[in-house]
């Protein structure tokens, strides 16, 4: 199943079983989300929670787009 990537906002986020991470499959993005202590295939709920948490962290890291006077 494919999920929406919080970085590029495209549906390309998939579970990579070899690396045990969520990774965006688009070459221009390649965003990675690591789920702590995850060995088996995570449930849809776990994946959604990880993406939502990472989305909040990405929004906090981006600088504001206005220039102070």
C-alpha positions as CSV (number, residue, x, y, z in Angstrom):
1,X,0.0,0.0,0.0
2,X,1.2,3.5,-0.8
3,X,0.9,6.5,1.4
4,X,1.3,10.3,0.9
5,X,4.8,11.5,1.6
6,X,4.8,14.4,4.0
7,X,7.8,16.0,2.2
8,X,6.7,16.0,-1.4
9,X,3.0,15.5,-0.9
10,X,2.8,12.7,-3.5
11,X,1.7,9.1,-3.0
12,X,5.0,7.3,-3.0
13,X,5.7,6.4,0.6
14,X,6.1,2.6,1.0
15,X,7.4,0.2,3.6
16,X,10.8,-1.2,2.7
17,X,11.1,-4.5,4.4
18,X,14.9,-4.8,3.9
19,X,15.8,-1.5,5.5
20,X,12.8,-1.5,7.9
21,X,11.9,2.1,7.1
22,X,9.2,4.0,5.2
23,X,10.7,5.5,2.1
24,X,9.4,7.7,-0.7
25,X,9.9,6.0,-4.0
26,X,10.3,9.2,-6.0
27,X,14.0,9.9,-7.0
28,X,13.5,13.6,-6.5
29,X,12.4,13.1,-2.9
30,X,13.7,9.8,-1.3
31,X,12.4,10.9,2.1
32,X,12.9,8.3,4.8
33,X,10.9,7.8,8.0
34,X,12.3,5.3,10.6
35,X,9.8,3.7,13.0
36,X,11.4,2.9,16.3
37,X,11.7,-0.8,17.3
38,X,9.8,-2.0,14.2
39,X,10.9,-5.5,13.0
40,X,7.7,-6.8,11.4
41,X,5.5,-5.2,8.8
42,X,3.8,-2.4,10.6
43,X,0.0,-1.9,10.6
44,X,-1.7,0.8,8.7
45,X,-2.4,2.7,11.9
46,X,1.3,2.6,12.9
47,X,2.4,3.8,9.5
48,X,-0.2,6.6,9.5
49,X,0.9,7.7,13.0
50,X,4.5,7.8,11.9
51,X,3.7,9.9,8.8
52,X,1.6,12.3,10.9
53,X,4.4,12.7,13.5
54,X,7.0,13.3,10.8
55,X,4.8,15.7,9.0
56,X,4.6,17.9,12.1
57,X,8.4,17.7,12.5
58,X,8.9,18.8,8.8
59,X,6.6,21.8,9.2
60,X,8.5,22.9,12.3
61,X,11.9,22.7,10.4
62,X,10.9,24.8,7.4
63,X,11.7,28.5,7.7
64,X,8.9,31.1,7.3
65,X,8.6,32.5,3.8
66,X,8.4,36.1,4.8
67,X,11.2,38.6,5.3
68,X,11.0,40.7,8.5
69,X,11.2,44.4,7.9
